Amino acid sequence: MKALLLHHQAPIEEHPLVLEDWPIPKPQDDEILLKVDFCAICRTDLHIIEGDLALQRTPLIPGHQAIGTVVQLGSKCKSVSVGMTVGVAWLGSTCKTCEYCEAGKENLCVEPRFTGYHFQGGYAEYMTAKEDYVYVLPASTNKAQTTPLLCAGIIGYRALVRSGFSPGKHLGIFGFGSSAHVIAQLAIAQKARLSVVTRSTAHQNLAKDLGAQWVSDSTQGLPDLLDSAILFAPAGDLVPVALESLKRGGTLAVAGIHLSPIPLLDYEKHLFFEKDLRSVTANTRQDGQELLKAAHEVRIHPQTTIYEFEKANEALQDLKHDLILGTAVLKISK
């Protein structure tokens, strides 16, 4: 099979992903093998490739928002059948026995393993995944358009929950990339008053098109304070800005797996009056199930830009420079 391999971390401008021949993997007893049709690109992929996150194996096949068709089953697989359409997401496996797993908080598992990081990912014609961690999808699924839901959507959904958002309230979103444009649709469907801060004029226009009521490149002129907010941009200097924009008792959820340093916070200015600052760590499978159900019910339509498989380096470079509206998706199968 063909696969995009990362042998060493480097700036994406140096084209560190190399298209090579690679053996089709054999599924273990609890794994499935799928033929990958599409795999969405995530900013986490960029963090791994460029060295913001330490490599866990080399060579590595990145990618953790893949959809394809099951072609082979491990001997212990029972809930998935050959021919089914499935999605593979970031959470690849958990220990299932630590205090967090047993408490239903598997996103905090002490021994998690992630797709396209510990496990080989979806930038390949075939991949394996643990049967218990894939999402079975309808055969009629629009695969290219659904791939962004498998990380951007799921992480955005968890961030929305962590922000304490409730229907009809004023939600602020800082940064308007892949996750943000999915969750904006879900929040608006729940009657949110949505305000968006993003530098890109194109992203500002997309936010307006999706129904945001106020959009700007800064918080100057924000019509009123926010009930809750989500920081999607990996920019720590926006944390105090977002906290200042909250009402008393408001909550800021920081959604990224990587964040630049946060400037010194002033307790009275940024945190007093019971403002909450919360991180978002991975997701549970329940988050994924709830997000996919909600996406179907309110008809979320991720905006995608399709790139040919061999153009992954270029797609990631476009992502790095905020040139993509919505989500970049690699077309794997011809």
N, C-alpha and C positions, 0 to 999 in steps of 0.2 A: 504494500500500500504506500501511498504518498503521505508524508507528514511534515509539519513544520517544526524543526528542532532548534532548541536554544542550547548551545554548547557553553556559552559564557555570557555574562551580563554586560551590556553596553548600551550607550544611547541609541534610541531607535533609529536615529538618522544614519547610523552605521549598518543598518539592516542585519541585526544579529540573528533573526529567524532565517533558517536555511531549509529549503524544500528538499527532502531526501526520500529515498526508498527506506522503508522500515517494516519489520515483520508485523503481520496482523497479530494482535495479541490474542492469547487464549484465555477464556474466562475461567476463574477459579470456581469452586463449588457454589459459592454464594453470589456469583457475578453473572451479568449478561454481557453479550457482545452486541454492539449495535453498529450499523452502517450509518455514518453521520451525513446528514443532508445540509444542515446549516449550523453555524456556531457564532453567536454574537460576541463582540469584543467588549471588554470591560476595562476600566481604568486600573483595576487591580492587576490585570495582565501586564499593563505598562509598568506598574510598580515592580513587578517581579522581573521583567525583562531588563529594566534599567538599573536595578540594584537597590531600590528603596526597601524591598523585602529580600531576606536572605534566600538563596537557592536551597531547596531541600533535596534535589537530585539533579544529576546531569547525565546525558542530555535530558532536557525536559520538553515535553509537548504541552504548551499552555492551552487555555480555553476551558471555560466552565459554564457556558450557556449553550449547550448543544442539544439538538433534536435530531432524531433519526429513527431507524426501524430496527427492531430486535431481530437478529439473524442466528443467534446461538445462545443456549442457556447452560449455566453450570448445573451440576448434578443435583443440587439442593434447592434450586429455584422452583417456586410453586405459584407465585402470584402473577407472574408475567409470562406471556406466551410469544413464541416466534411470530413475527408479522405485526406485532403491536407497535404503535408510535409512542415513543417515550422521550422525556426531557431529562437531562442530566445537569445538576446545579453545583454550586460551590461546595456545599457540605457533602463530602464524599463518604465519611463514616465517623462514628463515635464509639467510645468504649462500651457504652450502655450500662456500665456498672458503677461509675463514680457518683458522688452525692448529687451532682448537677443533673446528670442523665436520669437518675432515679427520681428527681424532683420535677422532671419535665422541662429542664433548662439545658437541653443538649447543646445549645449554642455556646454554653460555657464549659463543655466537656474538657477534662484535663488532658485528654489524648485524642484530639480531633485530627482528621486527615481531610485534606481538601483537594478537589478536582483541579487539575492543571497546575498543581503545586506539589502535593505529595504523590497523587496519582497522575498518570499521564492523561492529558486532556483532549479537548475536542477539535484542536487544529490538526485533524487527521481524518483519513477516510474511514477508519474504524477506531472504536475505543471500547474499553470495558468499564463497567460501573457496578457497584454493589446493588443487588436487586432491591433491597430495602430502602434505598435512598434515591431511586429514580421516580419520576412522576409519569404515570400513565396518562396519555392524552388521547382525545378523540381522533379517529382516523381522518376526519375532515379538517383537522387543525391546519391553519395557515402557519407553516413551520417557520418561515423567515420572520414573520411578524410576531410570533410567540416567543422566539428565543430571548428577547430582552427581558421578558417577565421572569426568567429563571435566575437572575441575579439582581439586575437593576430593579426589577419589580419587587422581588422578595425582600431585598435589603431596604428598599424604599418603604415597603409596607411595614417592616419592623420599626423603621425610623419614625413613621407616622404614628404608630402605636406608642413608641417611647416618648414622643413629643407631647403626649397627653391630649392630642387633638380630639375634639368632639364635633359632630355635625353642626353646621351653622356658625362656627366660630372663626376668628380671624387667624389664618395660618400664614406664616412667612417662610419662604424658601430662598435660601442663599446658594447660588450656583444653579444652572439650569441645563444639566446634561442628561444622560440616559435615565438615571433613576428619577430625577426631578420631573421629567416630562411625563413619565408614567404615573407617578403619585399625584401630580397636579390633577390629572384626569379623575382619579379616584376621589380626591378631596373635593373637587368641584361637583362631582356627582352626589356628594354628601352636603351640598349647599355651603361649602366653605367660602368665606371671603378671602381670596388669595392675593397676597402681595409677593412679588418676586424681585430679588436683587441679583443681577447678573451683568457682567461687563459687555458681553457680546451683543451687538445690535441684532444679529440674526436670532440669537436665543431670546432676546427681549420680544422680538416679533412673534416667535413661536409661542411664548408664554401668553401673549395677548390673544393669539389665535385660539388657544386652548381655553380661554375664558378668565385669565387672571385680571383682577380689577385694578391693580396698580403695579406698574413695572418700571424699574429704574436701574441705573448702575451704582447707586448708593442709597442709603436710608434717608437722605435729605428729602424732605417733602412727604415722608410716610404719613398717610392720612390720620392714622391713630396707632396706638400700641398693639402688639401682637399677643394673642392668647397663647400661641405656641409657635415654635419655629424649628426648621430642620436645616442644618448646614451640610450641603452636599459637596461644595467646593473643598478641596484638600488644603485649605488656607487657614492656619491657626489665627492669623491676625483678624479674621472675621468673627471669632468667638466673642470678644468683648463688644463688638459692634452689634451682634445679634442679641446678646444679653441686655444691652442698653435699650433694645427695641421691644423688650417684653413688658407686658403688664405685670403688676404684682401677682405672685403666684404662678407666673408663666414658666414654661419649660422649653429649653433648647436641647434638641437631640443632634449629636454629631455623628454622621452616617459613614464616614470614610474609614477604611482599614488603615490608611496612612494619612497623617496630618502634619503640616509644618508646625514649628514651635508656636505655642500660644503666648502672647505677651502677658506681662504681669496684670492680674486682675485686681481691681479695687473693690473690696468687699461691699462697701456702702453703695457704690455706683452700679456694680454688675450683679451682685448676688443677694443683697438684702431684700427684704419683703418676700422671702421664701421663693425666690426664683430657683429653678432647678437646672443643672447642667448634666446631661446624661450622654454616655457613649452608647454606641450600637455595636455589638459583637456578633458577627456571623448571623445565623438564623436557625430556627428549628424547622423540622419538616412540616409541622403544623402551620408555621408562617407561610410556607410555600403553598400548602393546600388551600389556606384561607385566601391568599392573594389570587391564585388561579381561579377560584370560585368567584371572588369579587370582580375580577377582570372580565369574566364571562357575563356576569349579571349586569354590570354597568357598561359593558362593551368598550373597554379600553382598547385603543388602537395605537400601539407604539409606532413612532415614525422611524423608518429604517432607511439606511443607505447600504446597498448591496455591493460588496467587493468580491472579485474573483479570489479564490483560495490563495493563489500565489502572490496576491497583492496585500498580504497581511501587514508587512512592514510599513507600507504606505498608509494603510488604514489606521494603524496605531500612531503614525506620525501626525495624521490629520486629527486624531483624537487629542493628542498632546497639545496641539495648537488650536483647539476649540473650533475646528472647521466642520464638525459633523453636527447636524441637527438630529436630535434623537439618538439613535444607536447605529453603529456600524455592524454589519453582519457579513460573515464570510460564507460564500456559497461553496460548500465542500464537494458535494456530488455533482457530477456533470449530467 
